[in-house]
Amino acid sequence: MSSIKHVCICGGGNLGHAFAATLGAQKDLVVNLLSQRPEKWHHNVVGTDEHNINVNGVLDKISNNPQDVIPHADLILVALPCFAREKLLIDIAPYISENSIIGCLPGNGNFELLAKQYLPTKSKNIGIFGSLRIPFICRIEAYGQKVQFHKKKEIQLIASSQHIYQILKVFFAEQLNILITPLNNFLELVLSNSNPILHPARLYDLFSNPKYSYNRNIPFYEEWTKHASEVLIKMDLELFSLINAIPTSLTGIKSLLVHYESHNADSLTNKIRSIKAFKGILSPMVQNGERWTADYQSRYFTEDIPYGLLLIKSLMEIYQIKSPWIDKIIFLTQSFLNLELITEDGKLGKDATRFPTFQKYGISTSRQVEDLFNLN
């Protein structure tokens, strides 16, 4: 039986809605929500799953004030974009209870380092966790009221102790019927080849020439191209050059060909196009007159590049691994973001430490990385 009775969801995006509907439907849980727009939320949130079955989630307290919803929370689920996490941790730190567990889904963006920096993890014995991927593919139907979701059968997770891991394993099994399997290390969250690799490959495919425009918004996955798959495979190979250089087991990360049960660019393209949960997801575009162009305010650009791909690049610089395709994509997209993340010769640029790169934390050698993640 799970020891978690009080849950607080932090974030009102797609994932926050999915958690509100599914966890709020469990009779033995009290579920609160921390949102910047509490007035937009209903206390009843309806979720429709992949089988068109509805669940009715009930939220107890809804607030934009951490003092209202964070105290007494056994489990705090962070469902926020990377750029919003630092402020969240600062805001909730005074109110977090002893023995609480806090985690980010997904846990990329060096969430563990942020949590240890801002939360009283030692004095209050707070547990930290992160997942490699999200437990739902989900889309809001009506803000604060309705969400569609496709629940995954299994997700990989790493926690700050085996005790915390076992608590979460029971919780996800009992409350969501999701199997939890272990990762080896928090480092695997940084090296994720999910969104930090997947999305940039398709962005390059769609917008490698910034003058590209389209007569409609292109479905992101349903019209995935062989060229996008070829770029993705090249980036994944560069990532695994880094993984193979790090002296520890990082087997929680599978190559994308293995993950998608494919063997080349053609089969990978067909696989991505056929995934039911991806259907209907459009590209990050805005309409200008009769044409559609890239939306540089989209999280595909503002999150997956500086908080995902750049962190991988920061490790590649430490381990002296060449990454021509990753460099090419960061260099192209950084101009859209008005940033210098890397220089023309592939070194980290002047804006890199604005983001949670390892160099921001004074980590510049492989020994420091290995000490940080207890790889020795």
C-alpha positions in Angstrom: 0.0 0.0 0.0 1.4 3.4 -1.0 2.5 5.7 1.8 1.7 8.7 -0.3 -1.7 10.3 0.6 -1.3 14.0 -0.3 0.0 15.1 -3.8 0.6 18.5 -5.1 0.8 19.0 -8.9 3.0 22.0 -9.9 2.1 23.3 -13.4 -1.0 23.8 -15.4 0.1 22.5 -18.8 -0.8 19.4 -20.7 0.9 17.0 -18.2 -0.5 18.9 -15.2 -4.0 18.4 -16.6 -3.4 14.6 -17.1 -2.1 14.3 -13.5 -5.1 16.2 -12.2 -7.6 14.0 -14.0 -5.9 10.6 -13.2 -4.7 11.2 -9.7 -7.7 13.3 -8.7 -9.9 10.3 -9.6 -8.2 8.1 -6.9 -10.4 8.0 -3.8 -7.6 7.6 -1.3 -5.6 10.7 -2.5 -5.9 14.4 -1.7 -4.6 16.2 -4.8 -3.8 19.9 -4.8 -2.6 22.1 -7.7 -0.2 25.0 -7.8 -0.9 27.1 -10.9 -0.3 30.6 -12.1 -3.9 30.7 -13.3 -6.0 29.2 -10.4 -9.1 31.1 -11.5 -9.1 29.2 -14.8 -9.4 25.8 -13.1 -12.4 23.8 -12.1 -12.2 21.4 -9.1 -13.4 18.6 -11.4 -11.1 17.8 -14.3 -12.3 15.2 -16.9 -9.7 13.1 -18.7 -10.3 10.9 -21.7 -7.9 8.1 -22.3 -6.8 6.3 -25.5 -9.8 4.0 -25.2 -12.3 6.9 -25.0 -12.9 6.1 -21.3 -13.4 9.1 -19.1 -12.0 9.7 -15.6 -13.2 12.4 -13.3 -10.4 14.0 -11.3 -11.2 16.0 -8.1 -8.8 18.7 -7.0 -8.9 19.8 -3.3 -7.1 23.1 -3.2 -6.1 25.2 -6.3 -3.8 28.2 -5.7 -0.9 30.2 -7.0 0.4 30.5 -3.5 2.7 27.7 -2.4 1.8 28.2 1.2 -1.8 27.0 0.4 -0.9 23.7 -1.3 2.7 22.6 -0.6 2.6 22.0 3.2 1.8 18.4 4.0 2.3 17.2 0.5 3.9 13.7 0.5 4.6 13.9 -3.2 5.3 17.0 -5.3 5.0 16.5 -9.1 6.8 19.1 -11.1 5.2 19.4 -14.5 6.7 22.6 -15.6 9.0 23.7 -18.5 12.7 23.8 -17.6 12.9 27.6 -17.5 10.2 27.8 -14.7 11.7 25.2 -12.4 14.3 27.3 -10.6 11.7 29.9 -9.5 9.3 27.2 -8.4 12.0 25.6 -6.2 12.8 29.0 -4.6 9.1 29.7 -4.0 8.2 26.3 -2.4 11.4 25.9 -0.3 10.0 27.5 2.8 6.9 25.4 2.8 8.0 21.9 1.8 7.4 19.3 4.5 9.9 16.9 6.1 10.2 13.6 4.2 8.5 14.9 1.1 9.4 13.5 -2.3 9.7 15.9 -5.2 10.3 15.0 -8.8 10.3 16.2 -12.3 8.7 14.5 -15.3 10.7 14.4 -17.4 13.8 15.1 -15.3 16.1 16.5 -17.9 17.6 20.0 -17.4 19.8 19.0 -14.4 16.7 19.1 -12.1 18.6 17.2 -9.4 21.3 19.9 -9.1 18.7 22.6 -8.9 16.7 20.8 -6.2 19.8 20.3 -4.1 20.8 23.9 -4.6 17.4 25.4 -3.5 15.7 22.9 -1.3 16.5 21.9 2.3 17.1 18.3 1.1 19.4 17.3 4.0 17.8 19.0 7.0 14.3 17.9 6.0 15.3 14.5 4.4 13.6 15.4 1.1 13.7 12.8 -1.7 14.4 13.7 -5.3 13.5 11.8 -8.5 13.2 12.3 -12.2 11.9 10.3 -15.1 13.4 9.8 -18.5 10.2 10.4 -20.4 6.7 11.6 -19.4 4.0 9.0 -18.3 1.4 10.5 -20.6 1.1 11.9 -24.1 -1.6 14.4 -23.5 -3.4 17.5 -24.9 -5.6 20.0 -23.2 -9.2 20.0 -24.6 -10.5 22.8 -22.4 -8.1 24.6 -20.0 -8.7 23.7 -16.4 -11.5 21.3 -17.3 -10.7 18.6 -19.9 -7.7 16.7 -21.2 -7.1 13.9 -23.6 -4.3 11.5 -22.7 -2.5 8.3 -23.8 -1.0 6.6 -20.8 2.2 4.7 -21.1 2.6 1.3 -19.7 6.1 1.9 -18.4 8.5 4.7 -17.6 12.1 4.7 -16.4 12.9 6.6 -13.2 15.8 7.4 -10.9 15.5 8.5 -7.3 17.9 9.8 -4.7 17.7 6.5 -2.7 16.4 3.0 -3.1 13.8 3.7 -0.4 12.4 6.6 -2.4 12.4 4.5 -5.5 10.4 1.7 -3.9 7.8 4.2 -2.6 7.4 5.6 -6.1 7.3 2.2 -7.7 4.3 1.2 -5.5 2.6 4.6 -6.0 2.7 4.6 -9.8 1.6 0.9 -9.9 -1.3 1.4 -7.5 -2.5 4.8 -8.5 -1.8 4.9 -12.2 -1.2 1.3 -13.2 2.2 2.3 -14.7 5.2 0.1 -14.3 8.4 1.9 -13.0 11.8 0.5 -14.0 15.1 1.9 -12.7 17.6 4.0 -14.4 21.3 3.7 -13.3 22.0 7.3 -12.5 20.7 10.9 -12.6 23.2 11.5 -15.4 21.0 9.5 -17.7 18.3 12.2 -17.5 20.7 14.7 -18.9 21.7 12.3 -21.7 18.1 11.7 -22.7 17.6 11.1 -26.4 13.9 11.8 -26.1 12.8 15.4 -26.8 16.3 16.9 -26.5 17.3 14.9 -29.6 14.0 14.0 -31.3 12.5 17.5 -31.6 15.7 19.3 -32.8 16.1 16.7 -35.6 12.7 17.5 -37.0 13.2 21.3 -36.5 16.3 21.1 -38.6 14.3 19.1 -41.2 11.6 21.7 -41.3 13.5 25.0 -40.8 17.2 24.4 -41.8 16.6 27.4 -44.1 15.0 30.1 -42.0 13.3 31.4 -45.1 11.2 28.2 -45.4 7.5 28.7 -45.2 4.5 26.4 -45.8 1.0 26.7 -47.1 -0.3 24.9 -44.0 0.9 23.7 -40.6 2.7 20.4 -41.2 1.8 17.5 -38.8 5.0 17.1 -36.8 5.0 13.3 -36.5 2.4 12.0 -39.1 4.5 13.6 -41.9 7.9 12.8 -40.4 10.4 12.6 -43.2 13.3 10.2 -44.0 15.6 13.3 -43.9 14.5 13.9 -40.3 15.2 10.3 -39.4 18.7 10.5 -41.0 19.5 13.6 -39.0 18.1 12.0 -35.9 20.2 8.8 -36.3 23.4 10.9 -36.8 22.7 12.9 -33.6 21.9 9.7 -31.7 25.2 8.2 -32.8 27.1 11.3 -31.6 25.3 11.0 -28.2 26.3 7.4 -27.9 29.9 8.4 -28.6 29.7 10.4 -25.4 27.8 7.7 -23.5 30.5 5.2 -24.4 33.2 7.6 -23.1 31.7 7.8 -19.6 33.1 5.1 -17.4 29.8 3.8 -15.9 26.8 1.8 -17.0 24.3 4.1 -18.7 22.1 1.3 -20.1 18.9 3.1 -19.2 19.3 5.0 -22.5 18.6 2.9 -25.6 19.5 4.0 -29.1 16.5 5.5 -30.9 16.6 2.7 -33.4 16.2 0.2 -30.6 13.6 2.3 -28.8 11.5 2.6 -31.9 12.1 -1.0 -33.0 13.7 0.1 -36.2 16.8 -0.7 -38.2 17.3 2.2 -40.6 16.0 5.6 -41.6 13.1 4.2 -43.7 11.8 1.9 -40.9 12.3 4.6 -38.3 10.3 7.1 -40.4 7.4 4.6 -40.9 7.4 3.8 -37.1 7.2 7.5 -36.0 4.5 8.2 -38.6 2.4 5.3 -37.3 2.4 6.0 -33.6 -1.2 6.6 -32.7 -0.5 8.8 -29.7 1.4 11.3 -31.9 -1.4 11.8 -34.4 -2.8 15.3 -34.6 0.3 17.0 -33.1 1.2 19.9 -35.4 4.6 21.6 -35.9 5.7 24.7 -34.0 4.5 27.2 -36.5 2.7 30.6 -36.7 0.6 31.8 -39.6 1.8 34.9 -41.5 -0.8 35.8 -44.1 -1.3 32.8 -46.1 2.0 31.1 -45.2 3.2 29.2 -42.1 6.6 29.8 -40.6 8.6 28.7 -37.5 7.3 29.7 -34.1 10.5 30.5 -32.2 8.6 31.0 -29.0 7.6 27.3 -29.0 9.1 25.1 -26.3 10.5 23.0 -29.1 12.9 25.8 -29.6 13.1 27.5 -26.1 13.4 24.3 -24.1 14.7 21.4 -26.2 17.7 23.4 -27.5 19.1 25.4 -24.5 17.9 23.0 -21.7 18.3 19.7 -23.6 20.7 19.6 -26.5 23.0 22.2 -25.0 23.4 20.2 -21.8 24.5 17.2 -23.9 26.9 19.5 -25.8 28.3 20.8 -22.5 29.2 17.2 -21.5 30.7 16.6 -25.0 33.0 19.5 -24.5 34.1 18.1 -21.1 34.8 14.7 -22.6 36.2 16.1 -25.8 33.7 14.3 -28.1 33.2 15.7 -31.6 29.5 16.4 -32.4 29.2 18.0 -35.8 25.5 17.4 -36.2 24.6 18.5 -32.7 26.8 21.6 -33.2 25.1 22.4 -36.6 21.6 22.3 -35.1 22.5 24.4 -32.0 24.3 26.9 -34.2 21.4 27.2 -36.5 18.7 27.6 -33.9 20.6 29.8 -31.5 20.2 32.7 -33.9 16.4 32.4 -33.7 16.7 32.6 -29.9 19.0 35.6 -30.0 21.6 33.6 -28.1 25.2 32.5 -28.5 25.2 29.0 -27.1 28.1 27.8 -29.1 30.8 29.5 -31.2 31.6 28.8 -34.9 34.4 26.5 -33.8 32.0 24.4 -31.6 33.0 25.7 -28.2 30.4 26.8 -25.6 29.4 30.4 -26.3 28.9 33.4 -23.9 25.3 32.6 -23.2 25.7 28.9 -22.4 26.0 29.5 -18.6 22.6 31.2 -18.6 21.3 27.7 -18.7 22.0 24.7 -16.4 25.1 23.5 -18.3 27.7 21.7 -16.2 30.1 24.6 -16.7 27.5 26.9 -14.9 28.1 24.8 -11.8 31.9 25.1 -12.1 32.2 21.6 -13.5 34.8 21.4 -16.3 36.5 18.1 -16.1 35.4 14.5 -16.5 36.6 13.7 -12.9 34.3 16.4 -11.6 31.3 14.9 -13.5 32.1 11.5 -12.2 32.4 12.7 -8.6 29.2 14.7 -8.9 27.2 11.6 -10.0 29.2 9.1 -7.9 30.5 7.2 -10.9 33.8 6.3 -9.3 
